[in-house]
Each structure stands twice: as C-alpha cells, then as structure tokens.
C-alpha cells in the first residue's frame, strides 16, 4: 500500500485510500490545497458549507492538476434540491463533474429519499461518477436502500479508535459500502492519550500517524485536515509501517463511543 493505492467501490470505481479534508481549512485555503496537490495528495474532500470549493478549484488551476488526476468529493445539503446543489457545487469548483457526491447529512430522522433521487439523476447526467451519504446511521442506510434499491457507495462519518462502531463496520463491509473517516485525528482532542502515544512511539511514529494507519488497516478511508506543510507531509508518511494485530486490538479497545461533535449517528 502507498499513497496511490485505492479501494474498490461497489460500482467498480476506485477511490484513493487517503485524502485531505477541508472543513475549517480557512488559513490560505488555496495555497494549502495547492501544496497538498503538489505533494501528491490523491483526494480532496469539501462541501458548500465549508466555503472551500472555489479555493480548491483555484488550487487545481494554479497547480496544473487535471480533474482526472485528483479524486474530488463534495456534498449537497439536507435542505436543498440535490440536483441543483450538485450543479452549484460544480460551478464553485469550476469542474464538469466530481468523483463522488454525498448527502451531507440526513434531513432530520428521514433518510432523504428525494435527495437521493436527485443524486441518482445527477449521476445519470454525468455530473458525478458515484453517489453516497454522510452521517448516516445503519437504520437510515437500510431505509434508504429499501426505498430506492440503490446502495450508497460511501458513508462518510466521524471515525476514530475512541469512537467507532463494529455494527456499522460489519454492515458496510457486508454491503460493500466504503466508510470514509472525517476528523480521523480527533480534531487533536485525543492526541495526548497516554496509550496512543506509547503505541505510536513503538513504531517511531506520531499519534496522528498511528490514527491514520489504524483506519487504513481497517479498510476505512481517512481524510485528515492539515493547515501547514509539516502536517501535510506527516499525514502522508504512514505507508512505511504496519500496526501489529495485538496493537490493532488494543487500539480497538480504546472505543468509548466518543465524538468530537458530542454525538454520532453511529450509536443511534
């Protein structure tokens, strides 16, 4: 496995195993994303409410990155027309299509049938190659699939050793839904955990690198955010070691159903 490795989606497409998250990436967004692209980051994640889409488009232009050379993930919001939202996102990104379009979050307790139909139409019209969801519980995934017959390619959700769900992992594996992990570094809130640091030190790696590698070995796709060159480089330097089975189990046992958001749809 290396930075250009991919995981298969159920549709036959391939997704990079790691990417750059851009939520709250407000410090020189264009420059940071341009640097990430020049460092060979293979995937960028965004959304209209992040406010980063125009800067990502500009970074691609400045770096000479072609759409086919980077995997772009973006989202429609729960309170809009999904097809129109897709068109708007493409306009902000200055792209003709994206690789993956997600429903950012379910509208209330509903899984968002109309939103899903809008994304299906956007895919049929070539505006996105694949479609998926974000922040969905297993029950909401089930309801969406039962109503439409269309299984999401991806569920993007907060996912760390301190907050993960074996039921969600098994459900997604069984249905070939890729879990994409946002905030995989706990938004720095748990990086001082004693055992995390001890295990990381045994591999001569940082706690952040250990968290990213844990995702990779689970088959989960992490999209860590970084604002400076050192952290951008650190987050990619995770392909030269492997966490032992014993340490993977120990990291799994750190699970407290913790979320930096205070709650997670995984546990509903």
N, C-alpha and C positions, 0 to 999 in steps of 0.2 A: 504494500500500500504506500502511495505517495500523494503529493498534493494534486496530481492529475487523475487519481483514481476516482471511480464513480460507483454509485449504487444503482441497480436497475429499478425503474418504476414499473408498476403493473401494466402500464400501457406499452412497454417496450422502449421507452425513452431512458436515458441515462442522466442521473443527477450527480454533480460533484460531491465528494464526501465531506467537504468543509466550505464555508463561505464567510463573508463579512456581513455582520448585522449593522444597520444604520439608524436604529432607534436612538434618539437623543445624540446623534453624531452631528452636532451643530458647530463644532470648532473646525473651521476651514474644511467643510464637507467635501468640496470639490477637490481640494489638494489631498485630503486623506484618501478618498476613493481612488484618485489618480495614482497615488503612491501604491495603494493596495493592488491595483491592476498591473502596475509595472513590476510588483513583487510576485506576480503570477497567482494572485487570488483568483480562483476559478468561478466564484459565485458571489453575487451581491443580493442582499435582501433589503426590501424597502416597503413603503406603504404611503399613501397620500397623506395620512395624518402624521407621518414622521417629518414631512416637509423636506425630504432629501431627494426626491425624484429629479427635479431639474438639475441639481448639482451632480447627480450620478450621470445623467445624460451629458452634461458638460465635461465631466471627467473622462467619459468614454471618448468624446470628441478630442480632447486635448492629448490623451494617451494613444490615440490612433487605434483603440480597441474596436474591433468589428463585433456586431451583435452575435455572430456565430462563435466568437471566441470567449464569451463570458455568459454564464447562466444567470439570468435575471428573474428574481422572484418578487412579485408585488401583490397588492391586495385591494379588494373592494370593501367598502364599509357596510355595516349591517343595516344602515338606514337609507340606502340609495338603490337605484336601479343598477344591477350588477353589470349589464351590458354597457350602459352609459359610463359607469365608473371605470370599466376596462378601457374604453376609448379615451377617457380623460387621463388615466394613468399613462397610456402610451404617448399621449400628447406631451405630458410633462417630461417623460423620459426621452422624447424625440426618437421613438422606436416604432417600427411597424408591427412588432409582436414581442411578447415576452415568452420565456420558457415555462413559467408557472404562475398562475393566477389563483389566489386564495380568497375565500370569505374570511375577513379579518377576525370576526367573532360571531357566534350565533346571535340572532336577534331575540333577546330575552330567553325564554325557555324553548322557543321553537328552533328547529334546525335550519330554517330559512329555505324552504322549498323554492320560492320564487327567485331568490338569489342564485340558487344552484342551477335552476333552469336558464337564468341569464348567462352564467358562466359556460354552461354547455353550448349555448348558442354562440358565445364569443369564441369558443374553441372551434366550433364548426366553421366559423367565418375566418379562421386563421389568425385571430388576434392573440391567441395563447396556445402553446403546444399542449400543456397539461393543466388540470384544474385540481384544487384541493381545498382544504379548510384549515382554520387555525383556532385554537382554544376550544375545541370540541371535546365533550365527554364521550365515553363509549356509547351511552344511550342515545346521544344526539347523532352520532355516526350511524348507528343502527337505524334510527328513524329516517335519516336522510337517504340511506341506501334502500331501505324498504319502499320508500315512496317513489324513488326515481329509477332504481335499478342500476344506478351509476355509483361506483365505489370511488371515493376520493383517492388520488394518487398519494397525497401527503396530508398529515395532520401536524401543523406547526404548534408547538406547545412548550411551556416552560419545563425544563428537564435537567435535573442535577442529581448527584448521589444523595443530596439532602431532601429532595422532593421528586420522587418518581413513582410509577405505579406498574406493578407486574401484570395486572389485568389488562391495562392499556397496551403494554408491550406485547403480551401474548395475542391480544385481539388484532393488533396491527400486523404482527408477523403472520398470523393465520390468513389475513385478508390482503396481504401484500401492500399494505399502506406504510409508507416510509414516515417515521417520526423525525421531524426536524426540530432541533432544540434551540429555542431562543433563550437568552440570558443563561447560557451554559456555565458562565463563570460566577453565578450567584449575584451579579451586579456588584461584585467584590465583597459582599456582606459576609461570606463564609470562608474567605481565603485564608483567614488566620486560624482555622480549625487545626487543633494540635495533630490529630491523626492524619489528616490530609497532608500536612506539612511533613510529617515523618515519612509517609509513604513516598511522597514526591522526592524527598531528599535521597531516598534509597536508589532512585533512578537518576540522580543528579538533574532533576527537572524541577520546575516551579509548580506550585499548587494549580495555577491556571492551566499549565500544560497537562498535568495529570487529569484534570477535569475534562479537557478536550479529548484526551486519549481514551478515557473511560467511555465517552459517547461513541467514539469510533469503533471500539471493540464490541459494543452492544449492537452495532449496526444503525445507530442513531446519528443523524447529520447535524453537527453543531454549527451555529452561525454567531460566533463571538464578535462583540463590538470592540474596536480599538481606536484610539484617537491619536496615537503617536507612533513613529516608525519602530521604536523598540518593541512596543507591544504588538504591532502588526507582525513583526518578524517572530516574536516569541510564540504567538498563537499558531504559526505555521510550522514551528520546529517541534513537531510531535510524531514524526514518521520514522524516527530512528530508535525507537524503543517499544517494548511491549509489556503491558501490565500482566503480571502473573495471575493465574487463576485464583490463588489464595488472596492476593491483594484486590482483585476484582470483587470477590465475595465480601471482603472487608469493607470496600467502598460501598457496595450494595447495602450493607447493614447500617450505613450512616443515615439511611432514609428515615425522616421524621415527618413526611408529608408536608415539608416546609415549602413555602413560596415567598419570593421577594415581594409579591403583589398582595400577600395576606391571605389569598385563597387561590385554588386552582380547580379548573373543571375536571381534572383527572379524578378527583375524590368525590364528585357528586354522584 
